[in-house]
Amino acid sequence: GGLTLGFLGTRFTMHNAALVRARLAAHADVRRVCTLSDEQHLARAQQLIEHELSVSDDVSDAARDTLAALLDTLLDAAAAADDAPPHAIVLGCTELVLALPRNAAAAMAWRDVPLIDSKSAHVAALDAIASGTATLASY
């Protein structure tokens, strides 16, 4: 049992999928975390995050196309490894949600797989801490 999650983030974070899985497993029954592993795809993700989304107020169609291609690659790799798509994909950098194609952003899903926006997850955690329903140590 357990969840299989896709994870899209920086090259460093995707290279450390075991650390990501350990952190996520502290909060859910996570069996496996799938990331991009091909150096070309890792470089594309890093370029998108670091040089396009982090420095620009305007998200280009090319950036949206790049994210779409990376999400497709991640889903295909995860499905090939498990014979099924992941249960959800974590958008591990807060900037990534900015480049989602509009239909995916509205649905918060890609090819029917739910997307987890890390920015929203951070806000929810801060809200829980502020309201006293969680502590910082629980995260």
C-alpha positions, 0 to 999 in steps of 0.5 A: 500500500501507500501513495505514489507521488510525483514530485517536480522541483529544482534539480537539487531537490529531485536528485534527493528524492529519498529526502523528499519521500522521508519528509512526506512520509512523516505526514502520509503513507508515502511509498514512492516519490517519482521525479525526473531523472534524465539530466536534460529534463532536470536542466529544463526544470531548473531553467524554468524555475530559476531563470523564467519564473523566479525573475519575471512578472510575466509567464510566457507561453514557452514557459507554460509549454515547458511545464506541460512537457515536464509534467507529461514526462514525469507522469509517463515515467511514473506510470511506466515504473508502477503501471499506474499514474501517481496518486498526485503530483507535488509542485515542489516550488512555489513558482511552478503553479504560475506556469500551469496552463490555465485549464490545469490551474483551474482544475489543479490537475494534470491528465486527471492526476491531482496537483498539490501546490506547495504554496497553498500547502505552506499557507495551510500549515501556517494557518494551522500553526497560527490557529493552534491546531498544529505546531511548527514541530509537527511539520 
